[in-house]
Amino acid sequence: MKILVLNCGSSSIKYQLINTETKQEMAVGIVERIGASDAFLKHKAFDKEKIQIDGEVLNHSTAIEYVIAVLLHPNYGVLKNIKEIDAVGHRVVHGAETFSGSVRITDEVIKALKDNIELAPLHNPPNIAGIEAVSEHLPDVIQCGVFDTAFHMTMPPHAYLYGIPYKLYEKYKIRRYGFHGTSHRYVSERAAALMKKPITELKIITAHLGNGASMAAILNGKSIDTTMGMTPLEGLLMGTRCGDLDPNLPLFIMEKEDLNLKEMATLLNKHSGVVGLAGLTNDMRDIEKAVEEGHERATVTLDAYNYKIKKYIGAYAAALGGVDALVFTGGVGENSPLTRRESCSGLEFMGIKLDPKKNENAKGECDISTSDSKVKVFKIPTNEELVIALDTEEIVNSVIKKKK
């Protein structure tokens, strides 16, 4: 099948057209600055040159129209007919407790997404806008939703409940949800495949490290804990997000700095984490360079970043009752030998031994642990889009089967 995978943000739409038979990208691109006069579309079809188209894109509907047009273009497109698009798979950030797996988009599903907007006010509205835009331009095509939170719905209550009055959980569904679920699922399954063992027999810790970062404890293929919470703000130190902190700190800062709720939320989400501590940038490549040049705050920031990861490795090994594999993925996890090295440093007592040469020269999917390491350490590039495409294909096949 040819599945169009969409990741719709408030001002951008990332897309990939994937052939599920070959598991290859036919085309990939992004529409940025939606709603602005200086919007643009970047597009790269398989074995063709990358192009950029500049122009006004008023809304998500116009953006989807442009995406379809570029896929059909005779010179740099990959489709001859719009009917070649068999289905559309959407990355949807928050499914709350409503969705524990991928689903076909229906009116009932859209209503549930709207009901969950208060849990993801920045993410669910553009996800919905993307779904509605596709309905407008591809009315006969099946659409499916694949949720960031779904993989973590197997967490037990003792892992997802917070220490607040239970009635608040019942009333507002305040609990740990976790995110990056599609990535954690993909790389844990790939780790099991590389080990040539059933995932149902493994204890795996996955670390998705990027500008947004999270870790997960995966027991027998099921997520039993994850670092992000009700929102993506909790857990590890991130590019611009604070991660774990004393719950009273925001109240203290609001009083001292005379900030309102919106200003406090902006401080914690946009001006904290790596950029807040180092005072330089949220790009870890620049932080590592600054460390090499002797920048003191950058050094402390990088130490704090790696320390948090190491601390959660230990915590999740305890939660799992041991660990068979540790997986690094995401922009930092895949590209920073330094973070991988420092995160594993001192964990030899747990059976984690990193091979220095393998770590420095890691390319693609690879085992970067020593031959005598009791715990396998992997670097595995994530592929959330492929998971979305394959889940969408499975749902479409199920719909076709029911019709027969």
C-alpha positions in Angstrom: 0.0 0.0 0.0 0.9 3.6 -0.4 0.3 5.4 2.9 0.6 9.2 3.3 1.9 9.8 6.9 1.2 13.2 8.3 2.5 15.0 11.4 0.5 18.2 11.8 1.8 21.0 14.0 0.3 24.4 14.6 2.3 26.0 11.8 3.8 23.1 10.0 3.0 19.7 8.4 5.6 17.0 8.0 4.8 14.3 5.5 6.1 11.1 4.1 4.6 8.8 1.4 5.6 5.3 2.3 5.3 2.1 0.3 4.5 -0.5 2.9 5.5 -3.4 0.7 9.1 -2.2 0.4 9.0 -0.2 3.7 10.6 2.7 1.8 9.9 6.4 1.6 8.6 7.4 -1.8 8.7 11.1 -0.9 9.3 13.2 2.2 8.7 16.9 2.9 7.4 19.6 5.1 5.2 22.7 4.9 6.4 25.4 7.2 5.0 28.8 8.5 1.4 27.9 7.8 -0.8 31.0 8.2 2.0 33.3 7.0 2.7 35.0 3.7 6.3 33.7 3.7 5.3 30.0 4.0 7.2 27.3 2.0 7.1 23.7 1.1 10.3 21.5 1.0 9.9 18.3 -0.9 12.2 15.4 -1.8 11.0 12.5 -3.9 12.9 9.2 -4.2 15.9 9.6 -6.5 14.9 13.1 -7.5 16.3 16.5 -6.5 15.1 18.4 -3.5 12.8 21.4 -4.3 11.4 24.3 -2.4 8.2 26.1 -3.2 7.5 29.5 -1.6 4.2 31.2 -1.2 1.3 32.0 1.1 -0.3 29.1 2.9 -3.3 30.3 4.8 -4.3 27.2 6.7 -3.9 23.4 7.0 -6.4 22.8 4.3 -4.3 24.8 1.8 -1.2 23.0 3.1 -2.7 19.6 2.4 -3.8 20.8 -1.0 -0.1 21.7 -1.8 1.2 18.4 -0.5 -1.2 16.4 -2.7 -0.3 18.7 -5.7 3.5 18.2 -5.3 3.0 14.4 -5.0 1.2 14.4 -8.3 3.5 16.8 -10.1 4.8 15.3 -13.4 8.4 16.5 -12.8 9.1 16.0 -9.0 6.1 14.0 -7.9 5.8 10.2 -7.4 2.1 9.6 -8.1 0.1 9.6 -11.4 -3.3 9.6 -9.8 -4.6 10.7 -6.5 -6.3 7.3 -6.1 -2.9 5.8 -5.6 -3.0 7.1 -2.0 -4.5 4.1 -0.2 -4.8 5.7 3.2 -3.6 8.5 5.4 -2.0 7.9 8.8 -1.8 10.7 11.3 0.6 11.1 14.2 -1.7 12.2 17.0 -0.1 13.3 20.3 -2.7 12.7 23.0 -5.2 10.0 23.1 -5.7 10.2 26.9 -7.2 7.0 28.3 -9.6 6.8 25.4 -7.1 5.1 23.0 -4.8 2.2 23.8 -3.9 1.5 20.2 -4.1 2.9 16.7 -7.7 3.5 15.3 -9.6 4.4 12.2 -10.6 8.0 12.3 -14.4 8.4 12.6 -16.7 11.1 13.8 -16.6 9.5 17.3 -12.8 9.5 17.3 -12.7 13.2 16.3 -15.1 14.0 19.1 -12.9 12.2 21.6 -9.8 14.1 20.3 -11.7 17.4 20.8 -12.7 16.3 24.3 -9.0 15.7 25.1 -7.8 19.1 23.9 -7.4 20.4 27.4 -4.7 17.6 28.0 -2.8 18.7 24.8 -3.9 22.2 23.9 -0.8 22.8 21.7 -0.9 19.5 19.8 -4.4 18.1 19.4 -6.0 21.1 17.7 -3.5 21.0 14.7 -3.8 17.2 14.6 -7.6 17.6 14.3 -7.1 20.4 11.7 -5.0 18.0 9.6 -7.6 15.3 9.8 -10.3 17.7 8.7 -8.1 19.0 5.8 -7.6 15.5 4.5 -11.3 14.8 4.8 -11.9 17.8 2.6 -9.4 16.9 -0.1 -9.4 13.1 0.1 -13.0 12.4 1.2 -13.0 8.7 0.2 -9.6 7.8 1.7 -9.5 5.9 5.1 -7.7 7.9 7.8 -6.1 6.4 10.9 -4.7 7.9 14.1 -1.6 6.6 15.8 -1.2 8.1 19.3 2.0 9.0 21.0 0.4 8.0 24.3 -1.0 4.7 23.3 2.1 2.5 23.9 2.2 3.7 27.5 -1.4 2.7 28.3 0.0 -0.6 29.6 1.5 1.2 32.6 0.1 -0.1 35.9 -1.7 2.3 38.3 1.2 2.5 40.7 3.3 3.9 37.9 0.9 6.4 36.4 -0.9 7.8 39.4 0.4 11.0 41.1 0.4 11.6 44.8 -2.6 13.9 44.7 -6.2 13.3 45.9 -7.6 10.4 43.9 -10.8 12.3 43.1 -8.7 14.7 41.0 -7.6 11.8 38.8 -11.2 10.7 38.5 -12.5 14.2 37.8 -9.8 15.5 35.4 -7.8 12.4 34.4 -4.6 13.8 36.0 -2.1 11.0 35.6 1.1 10.1 33.8 0.5 9.5 30.1 4.0 9.5 28.5 4.9 10.4 25.0 7.2 9.3 22.1 5.4 6.0 22.5 5.6 5.1 18.8 9.4 5.6 18.9 9.9 3.6 22.1 7.8 0.8 20.6 9.7 0.8 17.3 13.3 0.8 18.7 12.4 -1.8 21.4 11.1 -4.1 18.7 14.2 -3.6 16.6 16.4 -4.3 19.6 14.7 -7.6 20.1 15.1 -8.4 16.4 18.8 -7.6 16.6 19.2 -9.9 19.7 17.2 -12.6 17.8 15.0 -13.0 20.9 11.2 -12.6 21.4 10.4 -9.2 22.8 8.0 -11.0 25.2 11.1 -12.4 27.0 13.1 -9.2 27.3 13.6 -6.3 29.7 14.5 -3.2 27.7 15.2 0.4 28.6 14.8 2.9 25.7 16.1 6.4 25.6 14.6 8.8 23.0 16.9 11.8 23.3 16.3 14.9 21.2 15.1 18.4 21.8 12.3 16.6 23.5 13.5 13.6 25.4 12.0 10.6 27.3 12.9 7.2 28.5 10.8 4.1 28.9 11.0 0.8 30.9 9.7 -2.0 28.7 8.9 -5.4 30.2 8.1 -8.2 27.7 7.1 -5.7 25.0 4.9 -3.6 27.3 5.7 -0.1 28.7 5.6 -0.2 32.5 6.9 3.3 33.1 8.1 6.4 31.2 9.7 9.7 32.2 7.3 12.1 30.6 4.1 12.7 32.6 0.7 14.2 32.1 2.5 16.6 29.7 5.9 16.4 27.9 7.4 18.7 30.6 8.3 16.0 33.1 11.3 13.8 33.3 14.7 14.3 31.6 16.4 17.7 31.1 15.5 18.7 27.6 16.3 21.3 25.0 14.0 24.0 26.3 11.9 22.0 28.9 12.9 21.8 32.6 12.2 18.2 33.3 11.8 17.0 36.9 11.6 19.7 39.5 10.1 20.5 42.9 6.4 21.1 42.4 6.5 24.2 44.6 9.2 25.9 42.4 6.8 27.4 39.9 4.7 29.0 42.7 7.9 30.4 44.2 9.1 31.8 40.9 5.7 33.2 40.0 5.6 35.1 43.3 9.2 36.4 43.1 9.1 37.3 39.4 5.4 38.4 39.3 4.5 36.0 36.5 1.0 34.8 35.5 0.2 31.2 34.6 0.8 31.7 30.9 4.2 33.3 31.5 5.2 30.6 33.9 4.2 27.9 31.4 6.3 29.6 28.7 9.3 29.8 31.0 9.2 26.1 31.9 8.5 24.9 28.3 10.5 27.4 26.2 13.2 28.9 28.3 14.3 26.2 30.6 16.2 22.9 30.2 19.5 23.1 28.3 19.0 26.6 26.9 18.0 27.9 30.3 20.9 26.4 32.2 23.7 27.0 29.7 22.3 30.4 28.5 23.5 29.6 25.0 21.4 27.3 22.8 19.2 24.2 22.9 21.3 22.5 20.3 23.4 19.8 22.0 26.0 19.9 19.2 26.7 23.5 20.1 26.7 22.7 23.8 29.3 19.9 23.3 31.5 22.4 21.3 31.2 25.0 24.0 32.3 22.3 26.6 35.4 21.6 24.4 36.2 25.4 24.5 36.0 25.4 28.3 32.6 27.1 28.8 31.8 26.4 32.5 28.0 26.6 32.3 27.8 24.5 29.2 29.9 21.9 31.1 27.6 21.8 34.1 24.6 21.7 31.7 26.0 18.7 29.8 26.8 16.9 33.1 23.3 17.5 34.3 21.8 16.3 31.0 23.8 13.0 31.0 23.4 12.5 34.8 19.6 12.5 34.5 19.7 9.8 31.8 22.1 7.7 33.9 19.8 8.1 37.0 16.8 6.9 35.0 18.7 3.9 33.6 19.3 2.8 37.2 15.7 3.5 38.2 14.3 1.6 35.3 16.6 -1.4 35.8 15.2 -1.6 39.3 11.6 -1.2 38.1 12.2 -4.0 35.5 14.1 -6.3 37.9 17.1 -6.2 35.6 17.8 -5.2 32.1 18.7 -7.1 28.9 19.1 -4.2 26.5 19.6 -0.4 26.6 18.7 1.5 23.4 19.7 5.1 22.4 17.6 6.8 19.7 16.5 10.3 18.7 18.7 13.2 17.4 21.0 13.2 20.4 20.8 9.5 21.2 21.8 8.6 17.6 24.4 11.3 17.0 26.2 11.9 20.3 28.8 9.4 21.3 29.6 11.6 24.3 26.1 11.4 25.7 26.0 7.7 25.2 29.4 7.3 26.9 28.7 9.5 29.9 25.2 8.0 30.4 26.7 4.5 30.7 29.8 5.5 32.6 30.0 3.8 36.0 27.2 1.3 35.2 29.6 -1.6 34.7 28.3 -3.0 38.1 24.9 -3.4 36.3 26.5 -5.3 33.4 26.5 -2.3 31.1 29.9 -2.1 29.2 30.2 0.3 26.3 32.8 -0.4 23.7 34.6 2.9 23.1 35.5 2.3 19.4 32.1 0.9 18.5 30.4 3.9 20.2 32.6 6.5 18.5 32.1 4.9 15.0 28.4 3.9 15.4 26.5 4.0 12.1 22.9 2.9 11.5 21.5 0.1 13.7 24.4 -1.2 15.8 25.5 -2.9 19.0 27.9 -0.6 20.8 28.5 -2.8 23.9 31.6 -4.9 24.5 31.5 -8.7 23.7 31.3 -9.5 27.4 28.7 -6.9 28.4 25.8 -8.6 30.1 23.5 -5.9 28.8 23.4 -5.2 25.1 23.7 -1.5 24.3 22.3 -0.4 20.9 22.1 2.7 18.8 19.0 2.4 16.7 17.6 5.2 14.5 13.9 5.6 15.1 11.3 5.4 12.4 8.0 6.5 13.8 6.6 7.2 10.3 7.0 3.5 9.3 5.2 2.4 12.4 2.3 4.8 11.6 2.2 3.5 8.0 2.2 -0.2 9.0 -0.5 0.4 11.7 -2.5 2.2 9.1 -2.1 -0.6 6.6 -3.2 -3.1 9.2 -6.4 -1.1 9.9 -7.2 -0.7 6.2 -6.8 -4.4 5.7 -9.1 -5.1 8.6 -11.7 -2.7 7.1 -11.4 -4.4 3.7 -11.8 -7.8 5.3 -15.0 -6.8 7.1 -16.5 -5.6 3.8 -16.0 -9.0 2.1 
